[in-house]
Amino acid sequence: MKSLKINIEENTDAEKLKELLLQVKGVTSIEIIDEDNPESELKKAFAKTKEQLKKGDYETLVNDIFDILTKNNSKK
């Protein structure tokens, strides 16, 4: 899977942009990440936890949480 990172200005309507991009052929999903709000990142990671645990995907779960924690600590 390939991904594309798009940085937007503060006043941009991210939901409208998401709707627009989902209409493009080949775009399968879009995740809005608020780097100024690390709690939202942790909430997203824990929301995926239940499914990952059911699949036995412990490594991805640990890596996701570790990446979030280390990324936010490096900004301080």
N, C-alpha and C positions, 0 to 999 in steps of 0.2 A: 504494500500500500504506500502511496506517496501522499504527502500533505503539503499544504500551502499556507504560509503564515502571512496574514494581512494586518498591518497596524493601522488603526483608525484614530481620528481626532476625538477629543472628549465629547463634542456636541453631535457626533454622528449617531444616527438611529441604527443601532446594531441589529435589532430584530428585523427591520426592513431590509437591511443589507443581506442578512441571513436568508430571508424569503427570496430575494432576488437571485442569490447565488445557488440556492437549491434548485432553481429552474434550469440551470446550465447543465447540459448533457455531460455525464461523467461524474458529477458531484454527488457523492453518496451521503455525506453528512457534514455538518458544520457545528463546531463547538466554540462558544464565545467564552474567552478567558479574560478575566479582569485581574491583571497583574498587580493592581493597586489594592486588591482585596484578597489576601491570601486565604481567608476563611472560606470564600466561595470555591477555591480550588480544592481545599480539603473536603468540603461537603460533596463536591463532584466525585472525588476519589473514593470516599466512603459510600456514596450511592452505588458505585460499581462493585463494591465489596461483596455484596450478597451473591451476585451472579458469578463473580470470579471464584468465590469459595465453593459454589455448587459445582463448577467445572474443575476444581482442583488447581486453579491457575494462581498459585501462591506467589510465584516469582514475579509475575506482572504486578500483582497487588502491592507487594513490598517495594518494587521499583517505582511505581507511580507515587506512592506516599513519600519515599525517600527523595525523589526528584523535586517534589513540591517543597519539602522542608529545606533541602539544600539550596534551591533556587531562591527562596525567600530570605534565607539567612545571608546569602552572598550580597544582597542589596543593602544590608545595614552597614 
